[in-house]
Amino acid sequence: MMRYNVDLNGYYGDFGGAFIPELLHANIEELRQTYLTILNDESFQKEFIQLLRDYAGRPTPLYFASRLSEKYHARIYLKREDLCHTGAHKINNTIGQILLARRLNKQKIIAETGAGQHGVATATVCALMGMHCTVYMGQLDMERQHPNVERMKLLGATVVPVTSGNRTLKDATNEAMRHWINHPKDTHYIIGSVVGPHPYPDMVARFQSVISQEMKYQLTEKEGNPYPDYVIACVGGGSNAAGCFYHYLDDEQVNLVGVEAAGKGVNTGQSAATTALGKPGILHGSKTLLMQTNDGQVIEPYSISAGLDYPGIGPLHANLHKTGRVEFIHATDDEAMKAGLELCRMEGIIPAVESAHALAALSKLSFDNDDVVVVNLSGRGDKDLETYIRWNMKQ
């Protein structure tokens, strides 16, 4: 697992690092110096694995989707992260980080959220551990993900609406960073994706790698081979993709496919397709691919999906794109919604709109009949019912 992993300086090839205000240096340095020691500690691993099993509900099933398989002429499996407690893969990371924060003697937790799933997962583990929780969420996202806002409040979190920028995930991250700068000693920031300054991208990827770890032995049981032909995942910041790619990165026989949100179309000015539109830049503490103007100003992203509405990707994914290890493709709002409805009606599963982007790849790729394809179903669609209803009414 060395070729695509982070190096000692916090870089994935040309991308990564820690570009942070001086006031955060002590926090980031404390994390950098201690995270691997803590994560590799036997008592930490024992508690982490126990909570993943007994609280989050792992392992999640690897489900053979027979009707989708028949339609797309391949052996299609769905990795059912939607069946995790709180409804998405995000709980894997928040369990890991709350245990880390406790070992660092932090009393308060902050987080950012777009679709609300990371906010709910953070509020959940804070309730579990009796820790104070503040979640920053863009005002627009609060409107389109209202059920998750109410879940966070029920769990005891303070949800702070963010009214700057286009009032979505980027802006929520900005405000969470500002909070941390003002409260560095007693607060841990649980970043929800493989973004931010080193060591966050590596730390989050490690916590999410349980997804591909399970996939390998589940595929061995079902297919007699731990290596699928394709692994497909949606990519915003990229935590679910990092998790399901992690244990396959150095296995070149496995085709890895990341699906970004094309919004209204890649070239319409209303898109979040970073690999098609971005160039190297610095955002939220790391050097990565970023949608920006010629003078370096961030271009506001757009997607029907609140969780993919981000102007960059994590530095791990930026490197995987540059090296060609992952094929990045794009799905428009309409393509994603059609794919989501297809899963509803063919397999009886309502996916999150984020996950529907990954499903849209099935109609864009060509498979052989015996190809084994795993789509990471990163979240469930309860939170997106209004989005599905509104889109359906327009058809």
N, C-alpha and C positions, 0 to 999 in steps of 0.2 A: 504493500500500500504506500510506497514511497514516491512514485513518480508524480502523482497529482496532489499529494498532501502538502500542507503548509510547511514552509522551511523555518529555520530557527529564528529568522528575522520577521516572521509573520506574513510572508509573501507566498502567493501562488503564481509562479512565473513573474510576470510584470505587475501583478495586481495584489492588493492587500495593504499591509502596514497599519500604522496607528497615527493618524493625523488628528490630534486632539488639542483642546485648550490646556494650558498649563495647569489649570485648576483640577483637571481630571487625571493628570499624570499619575498621581499617587494611587488612585483607584484602579486604573488600567494596569499599572505596574504590579500592584498587589495581585490582580487576577492573573496576569501573565506569569508571575513567578510561582503561583500556587495551584493553578487550575489542574495541571496534569498530575501533580502529587495527590491532590484531593480526589480527582476522578479515578485514579488508579488504586486508591486506598481500598483495602478489602472490606472494611465496614461500610464505606460509602457505596460500593458496588452492591453489597448485600441489601442495603436499604433501598437503593434505586431499583434493583431488579424486583424486590418484593412489592414495592409500590406500583411498578409497571404491571405486575401480574394481578395483584389483589385489588388495586384501586383503579388503574386505568383500563384493565381488562385485556391485557396482552397475554399470549400472542393474538393478533388480529387474524381472521381467516384469510386464506388465499382461495378465492372462489372462482371455479371454472364457469364462465359465462357462455353456456351452450348455444343460446340463440344468437348472441353477438358473434360467436365463433363461426356459426353456420353462415351468417351474412357476409363476414369479412374474410372467410376462407383461411382461417388460422386458428390456433389453439389459444384463446384469449382468457387470461386470468385477471381478476381484479383483486388488488391488495386492499383489504377492507379497513383502511384507517378511519373511515366514517363510523365504524363501530366502537372506536375508543370512547371512553368517558369524556364528556363535553362535546363530542361529535367531530373531532378532527385529530390529526397527528400532533397538534400543538402541545398537547398534554405531556408528550414524551420529554420535550425540552423544558417545560416549566417545572416538572417534577425534579429533573436534574438540577436546574438552576436554583430552586428554592432550597434544596439540600446543600448546595454549594454556599448560598448566602448565609444559611444558618451556621455553617462551619467557619465563615468569615465574620461572625458576630454582627451581622447587619440586622437591624430591627424593622426597617421599612423597605417596601418594594414599589418600584414604578415600572410601568410598561407602556408601550404604544400598541395600537391595534388599528387594522383597516376593516376587514370583514367582521371583526369582533371575536373571532375564534381564539386568537391568542390572548385577548383581554379576558375572555371567559375562563380560559385555562389558567391564566395567572391569578385571577380572583379566586378560582377554585383551590389552588394549592396554598394561597395565602390564608384562606379560611381553614384549610386542613392543618396548617402550621400555626395559626393564631397570629399572623403578621399583618400589619397595616398595608393596604394596597391602594395605589392611585394609578388609574389608567387614562392615558391621553388618547383621544379619538377625534378625528376630523368631524366637524359639524355635519357635512354632507353624508359621511359614512354613518353617523348616528341616526340620520333620517332613514337611510336605506337599509340599515341593519338594526332596526329598533328592538326586535326581540332579544338580541344579544346584549344591548344596552341594559335592558331590564334584568337579564340574567346576572350581569355583573353587579348591579345594585342589590339584587336579592342575596348575592354571595358576600355582601358587605363592602364592596369596593367603592371608592369615590371615582366617578367618571367625569373627566374634565373635557368639555367641548373645545375644540381648536378651530378658531375662525380665520386664521391666516392662510395665505396662498389659495389653493383651490379646495381647502378644508378636507383633505384626505390623508392617506397614510404618511406621505413625506412630511407633511406639516405636523402631524401627531408626533413623529419621530423627532423633529426639530424641538418641539416643546418638552418632550421627555428629556432630551439632552440638556436643555436649559435648566430644568428642575434638578437634574443630577449635579450640574455644575454648582448650583446653590446649596445642595445638601450632600456633599461628597462623603462625609464620615459615617453616617448611620444608614445610608440608603444603597441598595443594590438595584441596578437597572437590568431587568430581565428582557433582553432584546429577543424578538420573536422569530427572527429569520437569520440566514447566514450572511448578515450584513453588519456594518459597524467596524470599529477598530479591532485589531488583533488583541486578545485571543477569541473574540466572540464568534467569528465565522467558523473557526475550527471547533470551538466548544459546542456550538449548536449542532454542527454536522455530526459530531461524535454522539450527542444525545439522540439524534434522529437516526443514526445508523442502525438502530435496532430494527428498523423496517427491512433493510436489505439483509441483515443477519437472519431474520426470520424467513424471508423469501427463499434464501438458499436451501435451508433444510426442508421447507414446505415443498419446493419444486423437486427436491430429491425424492420426497415421499410420493409425489403425484406423477412425476415424469421420469424419475430415475436419473435426473441430471440437475445439478444446482444452477446451471447456466442457461438462462432463457436466450432467445434470439434478439428480443427487444425488451427494453424497459422504458416506459413512457410516463412522464410526469409534467404537470403544469409548473411554470416558473414565474414568480413575481420577484421577491427577494431570493427565494429558492430553497427554503428549508426542507419541504417534503421531497423535492427532487434530490437534494444533497443526501437525504436519508436513504432513498431507494436506489441511488447510484453508488453509494459509498463503497460497498464491498465488491463492486464490479468495475471500479475505475481502471484497474490494471489488467482486466480480462478483456482484451481487445475483440474477442469473438462475440461479445455482448454489445449490440447496438444500443446506445443510450440516446434518447430523444427528449428534448425539453420543448415545451409548448408555451409560447408567450402570448399575451393578449394583444391582438391587432386592433381591438376596438372597432371603429367604423371603417378601418382599412389602414394598412401600414403608412400610406402616403397621404392620408386625409388631414393630418394635423390633430387627429383624435385617436391616439394609439398609445400603447405601453410596450411596444415591441423593441426592447432595448438593443438586442443584438443586431437588428436591422438598421436602427436609427442612431445608436449611441456611439460615442467615442470616449477614450480614456479621460477620466476626470476624478475629482475627489468629492465624495458625498458621505455624510454621517460617519466620518472618521476613517474611511479607507479609500484607496485608489481602485477604481473599478470602471466598468463601462457605464456610461451615463448619457441620457438624452439631454442635450444642452445646445445653446446657441453658439455662434462663432466666438462670442466673447465670454463664454463659460457660464452663462446664466442657465439654470435648470429649466428645461421645457416641461410644462405641466403635463402629466400623463393622463390618459383616459382609458377606462375599461368599464363595461357593464358590471364587472366583478370587482368588488371593493378590495379583495385580497390580492389582486394582481395589478392594482392601480398605483404603480411605483415607477419612478423614472430611471431606475438602475437595476442591476442584478448584483448578487454577492460576488466577491472577488474570486471565489472558487469557480463559479460558473463563467465569469469573464475569461478565466484561463482555459476552462474546458472548451469554450467557444473558440478562442484564439488558436488553440492547439488542434482543434477539429475532433477532439475526443467525443464531444456531444454534438449531435445534430440539432440545431435549434430551428424550429418552424413556428408558424404563427396561426392563430385562429381568431377570426372576427367574432364580434358579439353574436351575430346571427348563427355562425357555424357552431359556436359553443352551445348556444341555447338549443339548437336542433339536436346536437349530440346528447345533451342532458335529457331532453324529452325522449329521445330514442331509448336511453337506458331505463327511464321510467317505464316505458311501455313494453320493452322487450325483456327486461329482467326484474321489474318490480322494485327498483332501487332509485331513489331520488337523490342525485348527487349535488354537492355544492356547485355553484356556478364556476368556481375556480377549477374544480375537478373536471367539469364538463369541457373545459378547454383541452385537457389531456385526452379525453374521449374523442374530441374532434379530429385528433391525429389518425384515428383508425381509417377515416375516409381519404386521408392524404398520403398514406404510405401503401406500398405494394408488398404483400406477404406471399410466401409459399404456403401450401396447404399444411405442411408439418411444422411451420414456425410456431414457437412458443412465445407469446406476447404477454407481458405483465403491464397493466395500467395501474398506476398508483391512484386509488380513489381516496384522495387526501381528506375529504370532509363530506358531511351529509348536508342535504339541501333544505332542512327545516328553516334555516335563517333566510333562505332565498325564495320562499313561496311567493311573496309579493312580486319579486322580479320575474319569476316564471309567469305569474298571472298577467302582469302588465304586458310582457312580451307576447304572450299567447293572444291577448285581446287585439293586438295590432296586426296579427297575421290574417 
